[in-house]
């Protein structure tokens, strides 16, 4: 793709770099550390990733050149809290559950946190949302892309194996769909697979053409 702007990817994620390169986009990587990625406690889950992508973009504006286009992105996993319903048993002897409040899963702090996240995702459908902001000196465009992902019921042995072998501590929701856990655990996906990897590259290519 021919661009009049020099594309700068503001991310050191190997998956995002892979996806940008796979789309034949010429780009360089530039990192500013210590950007505040907090968000208001009452912000709807669907807006958080895009909100953070805009905060990241704001950190780059002062230092960017006139011919540069900065790509910033953030990915969150949105799961439903599992809550017991009156200890009522199903025909397979397990307690029924119902969808609770939205829970935002970022990167796990350690193995125990990763285990907690994967148990929360096990046997359920969750949403992966990536917010993207494209910024030049005189223009900015932001958007979010959501993908529904369903996991089978994961055993503790499968969860422990994945964490021990793949150490998914740099991934939102404690998993990478392109890794072993995606091969054996994902039963259904609705939306962009690449969005779950961390970047909705098709939408980005369309948006770049508009620039």
ChimeraX commands (.cxc) that place a marker at each C-alpha (Angstrom):
marker #1 position 0.00,0.00,0.00 radius 0.5
marker #1 position 1.39,3.40,-1.00 radius 0.5
marker #1 position 1.01,6.07,1.66 radius 0.5
marker #1 position 1.84,9.76,1.64 radius 0.5
marker #1 position 2.53,9.49,5.36 radius 0.5
marker #1 position 5.32,7.67,7.17 radius 0.5
marker #1 position 3.55,5.13,9.38 radius 0.5
marker #1 position 4.71,4.79,12.98 radius 0.5
marker #1 position 3.42,1.88,15.06 radius 0.5
marker #1 position 3.38,2.91,18.71 radius 0.5
marker #1 position 3.58,-0.63,20.04 radius 0.5
marker #1 position 6.29,-3.16,20.75 radius 0.5
marker #1 position 3.84,-6.08,20.54 radius 0.5
marker #1 position 5.24,-8.87,18.33 radius 0.5
marker #1 position 1.72,-9.73,17.17 radius 0.5
marker #1 position 0.92,-6.17,16.10 radius 0.5
marker #1 position 4.21,-5.89,14.25 radius 0.5
marker #1 position 3.50,-9.22,12.54 radius 0.5
marker #1 position 0.04,-8.10,11.43 radius 0.5
marker #1 position 1.24,-4.74,10.10 radius 0.5
marker #1 position 4.02,-6.47,8.17 radius 0.5
marker #1 position 1.62,-9.12,6.90 radius 0.5
marker #1 position -0.51,-6.38,5.34 radius 0.5
marker #1 position 2.58,-5.14,3.45 radius 0.5
marker #1 position 2.59,-1.86,5.35 radius 0.5
marker #1 position 5.91,-0.05,5.62 radius 0.5
marker #1 position 6.28,1.20,9.18 radius 0.5
marker #1 position 8.67,1.87,12.00 radius 0.5
marker #1 position 8.18,1.20,15.69 radius 0.5
marker #1 position 8.43,3.99,18.24 radius 0.5
marker #1 position 7.86,3.50,21.95 radius 0.5
marker #1 position 7.15,6.04,24.69 radius 0.5
marker #1 position 7.21,4.37,28.09 radius 0.5
marker #1 position 5.15,5.29,31.12 radius 0.5
marker #1 position 1.94,6.38,29.37 radius 0.5
marker #1 position -1.02,6.51,31.76 radius 0.5
marker #1 position -3.50,3.82,30.68 radius 0.5
marker #1 position -6.11,4.38,33.39 radius 0.5
marker #1 position -9.77,5.02,32.61 radius 0.5
marker #1 position -12.84,6.16,34.58 radius 0.5
marker #1 position -14.36,3.46,36.77 radius 0.5
marker #1 position -17.82,4.09,35.35 radius 0.5
marker #1 position -16.77,3.95,31.69 radius 0.5
marker #1 position -18.73,1.35,29.65 radius 0.5
marker #1 position -16.58,-1.67,28.80 radius 0.5
marker #1 position -17.01,-1.15,25.06 radius 0.5
marker #1 position -15.37,2.29,25.18 radius 0.5
marker #1 position -12.29,1.54,27.27 radius 0.5
marker #1 position -9.89,0.27,24.60 radius 0.5
marker #1 position -10.57,3.21,22.27 radius 0.5
marker #1 position -10.27,5.66,25.18 radius 0.5
marker #1 position -6.82,4.28,26.05 radius 0.5
marker #1 position -5.71,4.31,22.40 radius 0.5
marker #1 position -6.48,8.05,22.32 radius 0.5
marker #1 position -4.49,8.61,25.53 radius 0.5
marker #1 position -1.54,6.82,23.94 radius 0.5
marker #1 position -1.86,8.97,20.81 radius 0.5
marker #1 position -1.80,12.16,22.88 radius 0.5
marker #1 position 1.63,11.23,24.20 radius 0.5
marker #1 position 3.09,11.17,20.67 radius 0.5
marker #1 position 1.58,14.31,19.13 radius 0.5
marker #1 position 4.14,16.81,20.41 radius 0.5
marker #1 position 7.11,14.92,18.97 radius 0.5
marker #1 position 5.68,13.70,15.67 radius 0.5
marker #1 position 6.76,15.08,12.30 radius 0.5
marker #1 position 4.40,16.65,9.77 radius 0.5
marker #1 position 4.63,13.63,7.46 radius 0.5
marker #1 position 4.05,10.99,10.13 radius 0.5
marker #1 position 0.94,8.97,10.97 radius 0.5
marker #1 position 0.94,7.36,14.40 radius 0.5
marker #1 position -0.97,4.11,14.98 radius 0.5
marker #1 position -1.89,3.52,18.63 radius 0.5
marker #1 position -3.98,0.63,19.89 radius 0.5
marker #1 position -5.20,-1.07,23.04 radius 0.5
marker #1 position -6.88,-4.44,23.51 radius 0.5
marker #1 position -9.11,-5.50,26.40 radius 0.5
marker #1 position -10.94,-8.73,27.13 radius 0.5
marker #1 position -14.45,-8.31,28.50 radius 0.5
marker #1 position -15.85,-11.28,30.40 radius 0.5
marker #1 position -18.96,-11.76,32.48 radius 0.5
marker #1 position -18.58,-12.38,36.16 radius 0.5
marker #1 position -19.68,-15.91,37.09 radius 0.5
marker #1 position -22.24,-15.85,39.88 radius 0.5
marker #1 position -24.01,-18.75,41.56 radius 0.5
marker #1 position -27.80,-18.86,41.29 radius 0.5
marker #1 position -29.28,-20.13,44.51 radius 0.5
marker #1 position -27.02,-23.22,44.57 radius 0.5
marker #1 position -29.51,-24.90,42.24 radius 0.5
marker #1 position -28.10,-28.03,40.57 radius 0.5
marker #1 position -28.29,-28.90,36.90 radius 0.5
marker #1 position -28.81,-32.41,35.55 radius 0.5
marker #1 position -25.03,-32.90,35.51 radius 0.5
marker #1 position -24.70,-31.98,39.17 radius 0.5
marker #1 position -23.10,-28.58,38.72 radius 0.5
marker #1 position -24.34,-25.30,40.08 radius 0.5
marker #1 position -26.09,-23.08,37.57 radius 0.5
marker #1 position -24.49,-19.76,36.80 radius 0.5
marker #1 position -25.76,-16.59,35.23 radius 0.5
marker #1 position -24.06,-13.70,33.51 radius 0.5
marker #1 position -22.93,-11.10,36.00 radius 0.5
marker #1 position -21.32,-7.71,35.57 radius 0.5
marker #1 position -18.68,-6.96,32.96 radius 0.5
marker #1 position -15.12,-7.73,34.05 radius 0.5
marker #1 position -12.20,-6.11,32.21 radius 0.5
marker #1 position -9.24,-8.45,31.87 radius 0.5
marker #1 position -5.91,-6.84,31.09 radius 0.5
marker #1 position -2.50,-8.47,31.24 radius 0.5
marker #1 position -2.09,-10.92,34.15 radius 0.5
marker #1 position 0.23,-9.92,36.97 radius 0.5
marker #1 position 1.53,-13.45,37.52 radius 0.5
marker #1 position 0.70,-17.13,37.03 radius 0.5
marker #1 position -2.05,-17.10,39.66 radius 0.5
marker #1 position -3.70,-14.11,38.00 radius 0.5
marker #1 position -3.45,-15.82,34.59 radius 0.5
marker #1 position -5.03,-18.94,36.07 radius 0.5
marker #1 position -7.90,-16.85,37.49 radius 0.5
marker #1 position -8.54,-15.24,34.11 radius 0.5
marker #1 position -8.53,-18.49,32.14 radius 0.5
marker #1 position -10.90,-20.13,34.62 radius 0.5
marker #1 position -13.20,-17.15,34.16 radius 0.5
marker #1 position -13.10,-17.56,30.36 radius 0.5
marker #1 position -13.47,-21.35,30.50 radius 0.5
marker #1 position -16.76,-22.65,29.13 radius 0.5
marker #1 position -18.00,-19.16,28.25 radius 0.5
marker #1 position -18.15,-16.58,25.49 radius 0.5
marker #1 position -16.23,-13.37,26.03 radius 0.5
marker #1 position -15.52,-10.31,23.91 radius 0.5
marker #1 position -12.17,-9.03,22.72 radius 0.5
marker #1 position -12.22,-5.31,21.93 radius 0.5
marker #1 position -9.37,-3.44,20.26 radius 0.5
marker #1 position -9.45,0.33,20.10 radius 0.5
marker #1 position -7.33,2.02,17.43 radius 0.5
marker #1 position -6.40,5.67,16.89 radius 0.5
marker #1 position -4.72,6.99,13.75 radius 0.5
marker #1 position -3.14,10.40,14.25 radius 0.5
marker #1 position -1.44,12.96,12.02 radius 0.5
marker #1 position -0.59,16.57,12.78 radius 0.5
marker #1 position -3.96,17.75,11.45 radius 0.5
marker #1 position -6.28,14.77,11.66 radius 0.5
marker #1 position -7.30,11.94,13.98 radius 0.5
marker #1 position -9.59,8.94,13.55 radius 0.5
marker #1 position -10.52,6.42,16.24 radius 0.5
marker #1 position -12.59,3.24,16.15 radius 0.5
marker #1 position -13.15,-0.02,18.02 radius 0.5
marker #1 position -13.59,-3.56,16.75 radius 0.5
marker #1 position -15.19,-6.33,18.85 radius 0.5
marker #1 position -14.92,-10.10,18.40 radius 0.5
marker #1 position -16.82,-12.78,20.32 radius 0.5
marker #1 position -14.71,-15.78,21.36 radius 0.5
marker #1 position -16.03,-18.98,22.96 radius 0.5
marker #1 position -13.88,-21.41,24.94 radius 0.5
marker #1 position -14.69,-25.00,25.77 radius 0.5
marker #1 position -14.56,-26.01,29.42 radius 0.5
marker #1 position -10.84,-25.95,30.13 radius 0.5
marker #1 position -9.40,-28.41,32.64 radius 0.5
marker #1 position -6.99,-27.27,35.33 radius 0.5
marker #1 position -4.33,-29.43,33.68 radius 0.5
marker #1 position -4.80,-27.63,30.35 radius 0.5
marker #1 position -4.69,-24.22,32.01 radius 0.5
marker #1 position -1.55,-25.07,34.00 radius 0.5
marker #1 position 0.18,-26.54,30.94 radius 0.5
marker #1 position -0.51,-23.43,28.89 radius 0.5
marker #1 position 0.66,-21.02,31.57 radius 0.5
marker #1 position 3.81,-23.02,32.36 radius 0.5
marker #1 position 4.82,-23.49,28.72 radius 0.5
marker #1 position 3.66,-20.27,27.04 radius 0.5
marker #1 position 3.78,-17.73,29.91 radius 0.5
marker #1 position 1.04,-15.44,28.55 radius 0.5
marker #1 position 1.81,-12.52,30.85 radius 0.5
marker #1 position 1.99,-9.95,28.04 radius 0.5
marker #1 position -1.48,-10.76,26.68 radius 0.5
marker #1 position -4.85,-9.32,27.66 radius 0.5
marker #1 position -7.02,-12.05,29.14 radius 0.5
marker #1 position -3.94,-14.26,29.66 radius 0.5
marker #1 position -4.11,-15.99,26.30 radius 0.5
marker #1 position -3.04,-15.73,22.68 radius 0.5
marker #1 position -5.54,-17.23,20.24 radius 0.5
marker #1 position -2.68,-18.06,17.86 radius 0.5
marker #1 position -1.04,-20.25,20.50 radius 0.5
marker #1 position -1.75,-23.76,21.80 radius 0.5
marker #1 position -4.69,-22.67,23.96 radius 0.5
marker #1 position -6.46,-21.33,20.86 radius 0.5
marker #1 position -5.90,-24.55,18.95 radius 0.5
marker #1 position -7.37,-26.79,21.64 radius 0.5
marker #1 position -9.73,-24.46,23.45 radius 0.5
marker #1 position -11.57,-22.09,21.13 radius 0.5
marker #1 position -14.84,-23.58,19.87 radius 0.5
marker #1 position -16.34,-20.53,18.15 radius 0.5
marker #1 position -15.37,-17.07,16.98 radius 0.5
marker #1 position -17.60,-14.33,15.60 radius 0.5
marker #1 position -15.71,-11.44,14.03 radius 0.5
marker #1 position -12.09,-10.73,13.19 radius 0.5
marker #1 position -9.55,-13.36,14.21 radius 0.5
marker #1 position -6.73,-10.84,13.81 radius 0.5
marker #1 position -8.53,-8.48,16.18 radius 0.5
marker #1 position -8.18,-11.15,18.87 radius 0.5
marker #1 position -4.46,-11.30,18.11 radius 0.5
marker #1 position -4.33,-7.60,18.93 radius 0.5
marker #1 position -5.00,-5.54,15.81 radius 0.5
marker #1 position -8.04,-5.33,13.47 radius 0.5
marker #1 position -5.74,-5.04,10.49 radius 0.5
marker #1 position -8.45,-5.04,7.81 radius 0.5
marker #1 position -10.17,-2.02,9.38 radius 0.5
marker #1 position -6.82,-0.30,9.78 radius 0.5
marker #1 position -5.97,-0.77,6.10 radius 0.5
marker #1 position -9.32,0.71,5.07 radius 0.5
marker #1 position -8.84,3.65,7.43 radius 0.5
marker #1 position -5.32,4.28,6.14 radius 0.5
marker #1 position -6.63,4.46,2.59 radius 0.5
marker #1 position -8.96,7.24,3.68 radius 0.5
marker #1 position -5.95,9.24,4.85 radius 0.5
marker link #1:1,2 radius 0.2
marker link #1:2,3 radius 0.2
marker link #1:3,4 radius 0.2
marker link #1:4,5 radius 0.2
marker link #1:5,6 radius 0.2
marker link #1:6,7 radius 0.2
marker link #1:7,8 radius 0.2
marker link #1:8,9 radius 0.2
marker link #1:9,10 radius 0.2
marker link #1:10,11 radius 0.2
marker link #1:11,12 radius 0.2
marker link #1:12,13 radius 0.2
marker link #1:13,14 radius 0.2
marker link #1:14,15 radius 0.2
marker link #1:15,16 radius 0.2
marker link #1:16,17 radius 0.2
marker link #1:17,18 radius 0.2
marker link #1:18,19 radius 0.2
marker link #1:19,20 radius 0.2
marker link #1:20,21 radius 0.2
marker link #1:21,22 radius 0.2
marker link #1:22,23 radius 0.2
marker link #1:23,24 radius 0.2
marker link #1:24,25 radius 0.2
marker link #1:25,26 radius 0.2
marker link #1:26,27 radius 0.2
marker link #1:27,28 radius 0.2
marker link #1:28,29 radius 0.2
marker link #1:29,30 radius 0.2
marker link #1:30,31 radius 0.2
marker link #1:31,32 radius 0.2
marker link #1:32,33 radius 0.2
marker link #1:33,34 radius 0.2
marker link #1:34,35 radius 0.2
marker link #1:35,36 radius 0.2
marker link #1:36,37 radius 0.2
marker link #1:37,38 radius 0.2
marker link #1:38,39 radius 0.2
marker link #1:39,40 radius 0.2
marker link #1:40,41 radius 0.2
marker link #1:41,42 radius 0.2
marker link #1:42,43 radius 0.2
marker link #1:43,44 radius 0.2
marker link #1:44,45 radius 0.2
marker link #1:45,46 radius 0.2
marker link #1:46,47 radius 0.2
marker link #1:47,48 radius 0.2
marker link #1:48,49 radius 0.2
marker link #1:49,50 radius 0.2
marker link #1:50,51 radius 0.2
marker link #1:51,52 radius 0.2
marker link #1:52,53 radius 0.2
marker link #1:53,54 radius 0.2
marker link #1:54,55 radius 0.2
marker link #1:55,56 radius 0.2
marker link #1:56,57 radius 0.2
marker link #1:57,58 radius 0.2
marker link #1:58,59 radius 0.2
marker link #1:59,60 radius 0.2
marker link #1:60,61 radius 0.2
marker link #1:61,62 radius 0.2
marker link #1:62,63 radius 0.2
marker link #1:63,64 radius 0.2
marker link #1:64,65 radius 0.2
marker link #1:65,66 radius 0.2
marker link #1:66,67 radius 0.2
marker link #1:67,68 radius 0.2
marker link #1:68,69 radius 0.2
marker link #1:69,70 radius 0.2
marker link #1:70,71 radius 0.2
marker link #1:71,72 radius 0.2
marker link #1:72,73 radius 0.2
marker link #1:73,74 radius 0.2
marker link #1:74,75 radius 0.2
marker link #1:75,76 radius 0.2
marker link #1:76,77 radius 0.2
marker link #1:77,78 radius 0.2
marker link #1:78,79 radius 0.2
marker link #1:79,80 radius 0.2
marker link #1:80,81 radius 0.2
marker link #1:81,82 radius 0.2
marker link #1:82,83 radius 0.2
marker link #1:83,84 radius 0.2
marker link #1:84,85 radius 0.2
marker link #1:85,86 radius 0.2
marker link #1:86,87 radius 0.2
marker link #1:87,88 radius 0.2
marker link #1:88,89 radius 0.2
marker link #1:89,90 radius 0.2
marker link #1:90,91 radius 0.2
marker link #1:91,92 radius 0.2
marker link #1:92,93 radius 0.2
marker link #1:93,94 radius 0.2
marker link #1:94,95 radius 0.2
marker link #1:95,96 radius 0.2
marker link #1:96,97 radius 0.2
marker link #1:97,98 radius 0.2
marker link #1:98,99 radius 0.2
marker link #1:99,100 radius 0.2
marker link #1:100,101 radius 0.2
marker link #1:101,102 radius 0.2
marker link #1:102,103 radius 0.2
marker link #1:103,104 radius 0.2
marker link #1:104,105 radius 0.2
marker link #1:105,106 radius 0.2
marker link #1:106,107 radius 0.2
marker link #1:107,108 radius 0.2
marker link #1:108,109 radius 0.2
marker link #1:109,110 radius 0.2
marker link #1:110,111 radius 0.2
marker link #1:111,112 radius 0.2
marker link #1:112,113 radius 0.2
marker link #1:113,114 radius 0.2
marker link #1:114,115 radius 0.2
marker link #1:115,116 radius 0.2
marker link #1:116,117 radius 0.2
marker link #1:117,118 radius 0.2
marker link #1:118,119 radius 0.2
marker link #1:119,120 radius 0.2
marker link #1:120,121 radius 0.2
marker link #1:121,122 radius 0.2
marker link #1:122,123 radius 0.2
marker link #1:123,124 radius 0.2
marker link #1:124,125 radius 0.2
marker link #1:125,126 radius 0.2
marker link #1:126,127 radius 0.2
marker link #1:127,128 radius 0.2
marker link #1:128,129 radius 0.2
marker link #1:129,130 radius 0.2
marker link #1:130,131 radius 0.2
marker link #1:131,132 radius 0.2
marker link #1:132,133 radius 0.2
marker link #1:133,134 radius 0.2
marker link #1:134,135 radius 0.2
marker link #1:135,136 radius 0.2
marker link #1:136,137 radius 0.2
marker link #1:137,138 radius 0.2
marker link #1:138,139 radius 0.2
marker link #1:139,140 radius 0.2
marker link #1:140,141 radius 0.2
marker link #1:141,142 radius 0.2
marker link #1:142,143 radius 0.2
marker link #1:143,144 radius 0.2
marker link #1:144,145 radius 0.2
marker link #1:145,146 radius 0.2
marker link #1:146,147 radius 0.2
marker link #1:147,148 radius 0.2
marker link #1:148,149 radius 0.2
marker link #1:149,150 radius 0.2
marker link #1:150,151 radius 0.2
marker link #1:151,152 radius 0.2
marker link #1:152,153 radius 0.2
marker link #1:153,154 radius 0.2
marker link #1:154,155 radius 0.2
marker link #1:155,156 radius 0.2
marker link #1:156,157 radius 0.2
marker link #1:157,158 radius 0.2
marker link #1:158,159 radius 0.2
marker link #1:159,160 radius 0.2
marker link #1:160,161 radius 0.2
marker link #1:161,162 radius 0.2
marker link #1:162,163 radius 0.2
marker link #1:163,164 radius 0.2
marker link #1:164,165 radius 0.2
marker link #1:165,166 radius 0.2
marker link #1:166,167 radius 0.2
marker link #1:167,168 radius 0.2
marker link #1:168,169 radius 0.2
marker link #1:169,170 radius 0.2
marker link #1:170,171 radius 0.2
marker link #1:171,172 radius 0.2
marker link #1:172,173 radius 0.2
marker link #1:173,174 radius 0.2
marker link #1:174,175 radius 0.2
marker link #1:175,176 radius 0.2
marker link #1:176,177 radius 0.2
marker link #1:177,178 radius 0.2
marker link #1:178,179 radius 0.2
marker link #1:179,180 radius 0.2
marker link #1:180,181 radius 0.2
marker link #1:181,182 radius 0.2
marker link #1:182,183 radius 0.2
marker link #1:183,184 radius 0.2
marker link #1:184,185 radius 0.2
marker link #1:185,186 radius 0.2
marker link #1:186,187 radius 0.2
marker link #1:187,188 radius 0.2
marker link #1:188,189 radius 0.2
marker link #1:189,190 radius 0.2
marker link #1:190,191 radius 0.2
marker link #1:191,192 radius 0.2
marker link #1:192,193 radius 0.2
marker link #1:193,194 radius 0.2
marker link #1:194,195 radius 0.2
marker link #1:195,196 radius 0.2
marker link #1:196,197 radius 0.2
marker link #1:197,198 radius 0.2
marker link #1:198,199 radius 0.2
marker link #1:199,200 radius 0.2
marker link #1:200,201 radius 0.2
marker link #1:201,202 radius 0.2
marker link #1:202,203 radius 0.2
marker link #1:203,204 radius 0.2
marker link #1:204,205 radius 0.2
marker link #1:205,206 radius 0.2
marker link #1:206,207 radius 0.2
marker link #1:207,208 radius 0.2
marker link #1:208,209 radius 0.2
marker link #1:209,210 radius 0.2
marker link #1:210,211 radius 0.2
view
